[in-house]
C-alpha cells in the first residue's frame, strides 16, 4: 500500500493556518463546519484555502456544509487474509456496534484495487467524512497524508511512522511482559518467541515485552523467529526454525493466536507434549485459542472494544469535541488454559 504515496497531495493544514493567521485547530473547526469560530477567522481561513488550493474536493464539500454521513475502514492487507483472520472480524464488529443508530455508513477498503494516489484521492474526494486505518506496515504514509489534507483519521495500532495521527492500540508491551512472567513462574528456562512481522509496530511492541521479561531474570533473548505475516503457515515455518536452532526449548511465546495454531501443529507433528515438554502462550484470545488442541493460554485483547474505541474517537472529532486524547492504550489480561 505504500507504493505511489510519496507525492504530497497538496498544501498542509499548517500552511493554511499560517496564511490565515490562525491556529491549526481553528482551521480544522472551519473545515468541519463547527461552531465557536469568529466570522473574521472563518473568512480568513476561507481565503487561505482558496489561495492555496487546499484539498479542493474535501475542503469545498465541508465548507459548503455537505457531509457524506460515511466513514471508511481501510485495512492494509489482502482480502483473503482479512477474511481468514478473526482479528479483523472483531474490529468490524466493534466498528459496526459503535455506528449502530448513528445513521453513518461504513465503507470497507482493503489492499486492492486502488494504488496509493487513487486511494488518497478517493478518501479525500467527498465520499467519506473520516477514516479508520488498520494493520499498517512499515512507515506507511497514508494516515499522515490524510491528516494533512484535513480528513479526520484514526489509526488502529501505533503507527511506526509516528507523527500527529491519533491512534488506539492494545497494551502490547505489558501483555507480552505478563506472558513471559507467567512462563517463568512455571519454571520454564529456555523461552523462545515467534514474533510478528518486522514492519508492524504490534510485532515490535510484543517482542520488546518478551525481551524485557527475560532480561528481568537475566535470561538470554536470542531465540526469536519472525513471521512474515499473521497466518498459521507463518507460525508453522517460524516454529520449525526455532526447533532447528533449539530442539530443547521448553516454552514459546507466540505473538498472535493465529500464528500459534501453526506452531502447535508443528510441535504435535514432532512429538512434543504440550505443555509437558513445551508450554505455549499466544496473544489475542480469539476463537482460535479456545478451540486449539490443547486449548491455548493467551493474552486477551478486547478486539471489539478496540474497534469501538477507534470509531468513538473518530466520531468525537467529527462532532467537534476538543481536547481528545492523541493516543489510547487498552488493557490486556492473561487467560490461562491447558497449553501453559
C-alpha positions as CSV (number, residue, x, y, z in Angstrom):
1,X,0.0,0.0,0.0
2,X,2.9,2.3,0.4
3,X,3.7,2.3,-3.3
4,X,2.8,5.6,-5.0
5,X,2.2,7.6,-1.9
6,X,5.4,9.6,-1.7
7,X,3.9,12.5,-3.7
8,X,2.3,15.0,-1.3
9,X,-1.3,15.7,-2.4
10,X,-1.2,19.4,-1.7
11,X,-0.8,22.1,0.9
12,X,-0.9,21.0,4.5
13,X,-3.3,22.3,7.1
14,X,-0.4,24.0,8.9
15,X,0.2,26.1,5.8
16,X,-3.5,27.2,5.7
17,X,-3.2,28.2,9.4
18,X,-0.1,30.2,8.7
19,X,-1.6,32.1,5.8
20,X,-4.8,32.7,7.6
21,X,-3.1,33.8,10.8
22,X,-5.0,31.3,13.0
23,X,-4.3,28.1,14.8
24,X,-4.4,24.7,13.1
25,X,-7.4,23.7,15.4
26,X,-9.3,26.8,14.1
27,X,-8.7,25.7,10.5
28,X,-10.0,22.3,11.4
29,X,-13.1,23.7,13.0
30,X,-13.8,25.8,10.0
31,X,-13.3,23.0,7.6
32,X,-15.6,20.7,9.6
33,X,-18.3,23.4,9.9
34,X,-18.1,23.6,13.6
35,X,-19.2,26.4,15.9
36,X,-17.2,28.8,18.1
37,X,-15.2,30.4,15.4
38,X,-15.3,34.1,14.9
39,X,-16.6,35.4,11.5
40,X,-13.3,37.1,10.9
41,X,-11.3,33.9,11.4
42,X,-13.7,31.9,9.3
43,X,-13.3,34.3,6.4
44,X,-9.5,34.3,6.8
45,X,-9.5,30.5,6.6
46,X,-11.8,30.5,3.5
47,X,-9.4,33.0,1.8
48,X,-6.3,30.9,2.7
49,X,-7.9,27.7,1.4
50,X,-8.9,29.4,-1.9
51,X,-5.4,30.9,-2.3
52,X,-3.5,27.7,-1.5
53,X,-5.9,25.3,-3.3
54,X,-6.0,23.3,-0.1
55,X,-7.6,19.8,-0.6
56,X,-10.2,21.2,-3.1
57,X,-12.6,18.4,-3.1
58,X,-12.8,17.7,0.6
59,X,-12.5,21.4,1.7
60,X,-15.1,22.6,-0.8
61,X,-17.5,19.9,0.3
62,X,-17.1,20.6,4.0
63,X,-17.2,24.4,3.7
64,X,-20.4,24.1,1.8
65,X,-21.9,22.2,4.7
66,X,-22.3,18.9,2.9
67,X,-21.5,15.6,4.6
68,X,-21.1,12.1,3.3
69,X,-22.5,10.5,6.5
70,X,-20.0,7.8,6.0
71,X,-16.6,6.7,7.3
72,X,-14.0,4.4,5.8
73,X,-12.3,1.4,7.4
74,X,-9.0,0.9,5.5
75,X,-7.3,-2.4,6.1
76,X,-3.8,-2.7,4.8
77,X,-4.0,-6.4,3.9
78,X,-5.2,-8.5,1.1
79,X,-8.8,-9.5,1.2
80,X,-8.0,-13.2,1.6
81,X,-6.1,-12.5,4.8
82,X,-8.7,-10.1,6.1
83,X,-11.5,-12.7,5.7
84,X,-9.4,-15.5,7.3
85,X,-8.2,-13.7,10.4
86,X,-10.6,-13.4,13.4
87,X,-8.9,-10.2,14.4
88,X,-10.4,-8.3,11.5
89,X,-13.8,-9.7,12.2
90,X,-13.6,-8.5,15.7
91,X,-12.6,-5.0,14.6
92,X,-15.5,-4.9,12.2
93,X,-18.0,-6.0,14.9
94,X,-16.7,-3.2,17.1
95,X,-16.9,-0.5,14.4
96,X,-20.4,-1.7,13.5
97,X,-21.6,-1.7,17.1
98,X,-20.4,1.9,17.7
99,X,-22.0,3.1,14.4
100,X,-25.4,1.5,15.3
101,X,-28.1,4.1,15.5
102,X,-25.9,6.9,14.2
103,X,-27.0,6.9,10.6
104,X,-23.4,6.7,9.4
105,X,-22.5,4.2,6.7
106,X,-19.3,2.2,6.7
107,X,-17.1,1.8,3.6
108,X,-14.6,-1.1,3.8
109,X,-11.4,-0.7,1.7
110,X,-8.7,-3.4,1.5
111,X,-5.4,-3.7,-0.2
112,X,-6.9,-3.6,-3.7
113,X,-7.6,-2.4,-6.4
114,X,-6.6,1.2,-5.9
115,X,-3.0,2.3,-5.8
116,X,-1.8,4.8,-3.2
117,X,-2.6,8.1,-5.0
118,X,-6.0,6.9,-6.2
119,X,-6.9,5.8,-2.7
120,X,-6.0,9.2,-1.2
121,X,-7.9,10.9,-4.0
122,X,-11.0,8.7,-3.3
123,X,-10.9,9.2,0.5
124,X,-10.5,13.0,0.3
125,X,-12.9,13.4,-2.6
126,X,-16.1,13.7,-0.6
127,X,-17.0,10.1,-0.3
128,X,-16.4,9.8,3.5
129,X,-16.1,12.2,6.4
130,X,-13.2,10.4,8.1
131,X,-11.2,7.2,8.0
132,X,-10.0,4.4,10.3
133,X,-6.8,2.8,9.2
134,X,-5.8,-0.6,10.5
135,X,-2.8,-3.1,10.1
136,X,-0.2,-0.5,8.9
137,X,3.1,-1.8,7.5
138,X,6.4,0.0,7.8
139,X,6.2,3.8,7.7
140,X,3.1,3.8,5.5
141,X,2.4,7.5,4.9
142,X,-1.4,7.1,4.3
143,X,-2.5,8.3,7.8
144,X,-0.2,11.3,7.7
145,X,-1.2,12.2,4.1
146,X,-4.9,12.0,5.0
147,X,-4.3,14.0,8.2
148,X,-2.5,16.7,6.3
149,X,-5.4,17.1,3.9
150,X,-7.7,17.8,6.8
151,X,-9.6,14.5,6.7
152,X,-10.0,13.2,10.3
153,X,-8.3,9.9,10.6
154,X,-7.6,7.4,13.5
155,X,-5.1,4.6,13.3
156,X,-5.8,1.2,14.8
157,X,-2.4,0.4,16.3
158,X,0.6,2.5,16.9
159,X,2.0,3.8,13.5
160,X,5.7,3.1,13.1
161,X,5.9,6.4,11.2
162,X,4.9,8.3,14.3
163,X,3.5,11.8,13.8
164,X,0.4,13.6,14.9
165,X,-2.2,11.0,13.8
166,X,-4.2,9.8,16.8
167,X,-4.2,6.0,17.5
168,X,-5.9,3.4,19.6
169,X,-4.0,0.2,20.5
170,X,-3.8,-2.6,23.0
171,X,-1.1,-2.5,25.6
172,X,1.0,-5.0,23.6
173,X,4.2,-4.4,25.6
174,X,2.8,-5.2,29.0
175,X,0.7,-8.0,27.6
176,X,3.8,-9.8,26.3
177,X,5.7,-9.0,29.5
178,X,2.9,-10.7,31.6
179,X,3.0,-13.7,29.3
180,X,6.8,-14.2,29.8
181,X,6.5,-13.7,33.6
182,X,3.8,-16.4,33.7
183,X,6.1,-18.8,31.8
184,X,9.0,-18.1,34.1
185,X,6.7,-18.7,37.1
186,X,6.1,-22.2,35.7
187,X,9.8,-22.9,35.9
188,X,10.5,-22.6,32.1
189,X,14.1,-21.8,31.4
190,X,14.5,-21.7,27.6
191,X,11.8,-19.4,26.3
192,X,11.6,-18.6,22.6
193,X,9.2,-16.3,20.8
194,X,7.5,-16.3,17.4
195,X,7.4,-12.5,16.8
196,X,5.2,-10.6,14.4
197,X,6.5,-9.1,11.1
198,X,9.4,-6.7,11.3
199,X,7.4,-3.9,9.7
200,X,4.5,-3.8,12.1
201,X,4.5,-1.9,15.5
202,X,2.3,-4.6,17.1
203,X,5.1,-7.2,16.4
204,X,7.8,-4.9,17.7
205,X,6.0,-3.9,20.9
206,X,5.2,-7.6,21.8
207,X,8.8,-8.5,21.0
208,X,10.0,-5.8,23.3
209,X,7.8,-7.1,26.1
210,X,9.2,-10.6,25.7
211,X,12.7,-9.3,25.8
212,X,12.0,-7.2,28.9
213,X,10.5,-10.2,30.7
214,X,13.6,-12.4,30.1
215,X,16.0,-9.6,30.9
216,X,14.4,-9.2,34.3
217,X,15.7,-12.7,35.2
218,X,19.0,-12.5,33.3
219,X,17.8,-15.0,30.7
220,X,19.0,-15.0,27.0
221,X,16.9,-13.2,24.4
222,X,18.3,-14.8,21.2
223,X,15.6,-17.4,20.4
224,X,13.5,-15.2,18.1
225,X,11.8,-16.2,14.8
226,X,9.9,-13.5,12.9
227,X,6.8,-14.4,11.0
228,X,6.3,-12.9,7.5
229,X,2.6,-12.3,8.2
230,X,-0.1,-13.3,10.6
231,X,-1.1,-16.7,9.2
232,X,-0.9,-20.3,10.5
233,X,1.6,-21.1,7.8
234,X,4.0,-18.3,9.0
235,X,3.6,-19.6,12.6
236,X,4.5,-23.2,11.5
237,X,7.5,-22.0,9.5
238,X,8.8,-20.0,12.4
239,X,8.3,-22.9,14.8
240,X,10.3,-25.2,12.6
241,X,13.1,-22.7,12.6
242,X,13.1,-22.4,16.4
243,X,13.2,-26.2,16.8
244,X,16.1,-26.5,14.4
245,X,18.1,-24.0,16.4
246,X,17.0,-25.1,19.9
247,X,15.3,-28.5,20.0
248,X,15.4,-28.4,23.8
249,X,13.4,-25.2,24.2
250,X,10.7,-25.6,26.8
251,X,8.4,-22.6,26.1
252,X,7.4,-20.3,23.3
253,X,5.5,-17.0,23.4
254,X,3.7,-16.5,20.1
255,X,2.7,-13.0,19.0
256,X,-0.8,-14.0,17.8
257,X,-3.2,-16.9,18.3
258,X,-3.3,-17.4,14.5
259,X,0.4,-17.9,14.5
260,X,0.2,-20.3,17.5
261,X,-2.2,-22.5,15.5
262,X,0.6,-23.3,13.1
263,X,3.2,-23.6,15.9
264,X,1.1,-26.1,17.8
265,X,0.7,-28.1,14.6
266,X,4.5,-28.4,14.2
267,X,5.0,-29.3,17.9
268,X,2.4,-32.1,17.7
269,X,4.0,-33.5,14.5
270,X,7.4,-33.5,16.1
271,X,6.1,-35.5,19.1
272,X,6.4,-32.7,21.7
273,X,3.9,-32.9,24.5
274,X,2.1,-29.6,25.4
275,X,2.6,-28.3,28.0
276,X,4.8,-31.0,29.5
277,X,7.6,-30.6,27.0
278,X,6.8,-27.1,25.6
279,X,4.5,-24.5,27.1
280,X,2.8,-22.2,24.6
281,X,1.2,-18.8,25.1
282,X,-0.5,-16.8,22.4
283,X,-1.9,-13.3,22.0
284,X,-5.4,-12.1,21.2
285,X,-7.8,-14.6,22.8
286,X,-9.6,-15.2,19.6
287,X,-11.9,-18.1,18.9
288,X,-8.8,-20.0,17.7
289,X,-7.4,-20.0,21.2
290,X,-10.3,-21.8,22.9
291,X,-10.6,-24.3,20.0
292,X,-6.9,-25.2,19.8
293,X,-5.5,-28.6,20.9
294,X,-4.8,-28.2,23.7
295,X,-6.8,-25.0,24.5
296,X,-4.4,-22.1,24.3
297,X,-3.2,-19.9,27.2
298,X,-3.2,-16.5,25.7
299,X,-3.1,-12.7,26.3
300,X,-6.5,-11.3,25.8
301,X,-7.0,-8.0,24.0
302,X,-10.6,-6.9,23.5
303,X,-10.6,-6.5,19.7
304,X,-14.2,-5.4,19.5
305,X,-13.5,-2.7,22.1
306,X,-10.6,-1.7,20.0
307,X,-12.9,-1.2,17.0
308,X,-15.5,0.6,19.1
309,X,-12.9,2.9,20.7
310,X,-11.3,3.8,17.3
311,X,-14.8,4.7,16.0
312,X,-15.7,6.7,19.1
313,X,-12.5,8.7,18.8
314,X,-13.2,9.5,15.1
315,X,-16.8,10.4,15.6
316,X,-15.9,12.6,18.5
317,X,-13.5,14.5,16.3
318,X,-16.1,14.8,13.6
319,X,-18.6,16.2,16.2
320,X,-16.1,18.9,17.1
321,X,-15.2,17.7,20.6
322,X,-12.0,19.3,21.9
323,X,-9.0,18.1,24.0
324,X,-9.4,14.5,22.8
325,X,-6.6,12.0,23.7
326,X,-4.0,11.7,21.0
327,X,-3.4,8.0,21.8
328,X,-5.3,5.4,23.9
329,X,-3.9,2.1,25.1
330,X,-6.5,-0.6,26.1
331,X,-5.6,-3.1,28.8
332,X,-4.7,-6.7,28.3
333,X,-5.0,-9.8,30.6
334,X,-3.7,-13.3,30.7
335,X,-6.3,-16.1,30.1
336,X,-4.9,-19.4,31.4
337,X,-5.9,-22.6,29.6
338,X,-4.2,-26.0,29.2
339,X,-1.2,-25.1,27.0
340,X,0.8,-23.2,29.7
